[in-house]
């Protein structure tokens, strides 16, 4: 959330106020901005027409958007894939009959093209934002081998119930890993629900905002009713100029990725859709999710099997998460986005394309 | 070189001499090549983060469109990646392309439904995630050069330049009745006035100049503008004076010099007002225009003081008025239609140098002479201070 307008209009004002005449009662409305012109414009307009195609969206309707597509191959991940990329680990049976799920997670610095042309030095789990979606079943033994190849100390702090030595907060004994080091987190998966994990070393806001987070789903022993489509959505933001405020808002790593002119999520009328929604947005206190032309059943934290609410908008603070279930009744294009307009217009916007 | 033993420097250029002068230049080229090819010759010249800066030179608003003209003032090429406007990521086109060479310019076009009179904050992100901000304090369609707008800017120049200067010149008959001490007082007041304007313009020039991108060296522009104008006018003035004409003609020449100096100053003034008016911020209020007339009327007085005892032709007086006030019109055109900050800094500096030189000229030619004849230091002191205070007090109305 940026609030620099006043500062910069003050600067502008000073810039041009020869004799400060504008202070005369024009107040801050003063002047000229970087100022003015008009004469030789026609030439440049022609130049545009020649050199540029219209950006997407210009033909029909003006909407916030980015122009072009980021290089997913170079980024090493694609938000479309992340939607359904549930990592159930390498499964073996322990002598007591319990399932052991093993994972390897590496904290690594990575340059990510978050919007076309703009590169951000991120800190990632396994080179992607959000990190892998870890999906296990309640009561499973979870073993996560964590390597830190970054240049700052990192950890993985899981939300869930586990011993202090597996919490990833204080020191080497509780899973804080120096650059070049490693640690193995191991615990029983409980309670069932949709959770998250993130780095918990300090300065914490930096470690989270630079990309060290992911979804952690524990399925109940008795599975939830079968859904036709299951998606994970991790809401976050990017502070690319390091002023402690987000410049872009995002679900699953790349702003505007699921937008109507980019990669809308395709559904069929009547399909049961289940979304595991996690908010890890740094700096701003509240995030939200709004579904167009529909209502969803909401299961806060996913820790119950009965929906607590039937709504089309929910608010989540940092770390809050839940499960959404809905079906579309009519075909069409339907937006989903933060119902904080600023977040939506700075990237946290997507579209369900529903076909009959 | 000659073959004689005596080391008399040769008068005609020889190849040898040329080579000797060229030697350090050739060596320099070698060192630069070494530095470039060895990537710093041992120095680590790659900064951890690229240093980038951008100058927003103009913002042009048309219905449904915002056009930003920016210049890359960083040490290297930059690439513009994204534009956010009022907390929304917005599609844009950039011409000739997103990569802007050092000191190169680019034009960014946003199709954006802006609202008349509202404020906009725009951030351009470079590919290195470095934000550059500009703002539109009051959105208003930028005027283009039509007959109508040209006439508006002309009117502005007439109001703030020609009219006040001309009004001031109507003091001429009254001045004829004044004694030498009163004339010295007026002369000193004119000097005070000019010095005040000069300080004001210098401050303004340094202020705007300091905000230019580093490569423009705003302070350097100010220095060159002031010193260059001062010395140039000095040369012109001395040449005119040395042609050996009557004292009356010399006094007219001095009046011309004053008019020229004040005119150059009014050019900068018109520029600022034109720029303000063009963005709609300057609903140049009645109050403001009246303020300018009151302040600038003293400029007209200053112009005629040297010739107050003569009988100048009407034509000469009209010429003086146009020289002093007319440039405000040109300034308003330039400011309103093709405002650029580096140009503005230069104009302000030229105006400052001009008024300083004219103040010096009046002092040298009129006041010094008078002081040699009689004891008037207190008159001079009170006069100069009165001139400065007059502008200070009338300035309250327009600041």
Interface residues (C-beta under 8 A of the other chain):
Chain A: X1 X2 X4 X5 X8 X9 X11 X12 X13 X14 X15 X16 X17 X18 X19 X20 X21 X22 X23 X24 X25 X26 X28 X29 X30 X31 X32 X33 X34 X35 X36 X37 X38 X39 X40 X41 X44 X47 X48 X51 X52 X54 X55 X56 X57 X58 X62 X64 X65 X66 X67 X115 X116 X117 X118 X119 X120 X240 X241 X247 X248 X255 X256 X342 X345 X346 X347
Chain B: X55 X56 X57 X58 X59 X60 X67 X68 X69 X79 X80 X81 X82 X84 X87 X88 X89 X90 X91 X92 X93 X95 X96 X97 X98 X107 X109 X111 X112 X113 X119 X121 X123 X125 X126 X127 X128 X129 X130 X131 X133 X134 X135 X136 X137 X138 X142 X143 X144 X145 X149 X200 X204 X207 X208 X211 X268 X269 X271 X272 X273 X275 X276 X278 X279 X281 X282 X283 X285 X287 X288 X291 X335 X336 X337 X338 X339 X340 X341 X344 X348 X395 X397 X398 X399
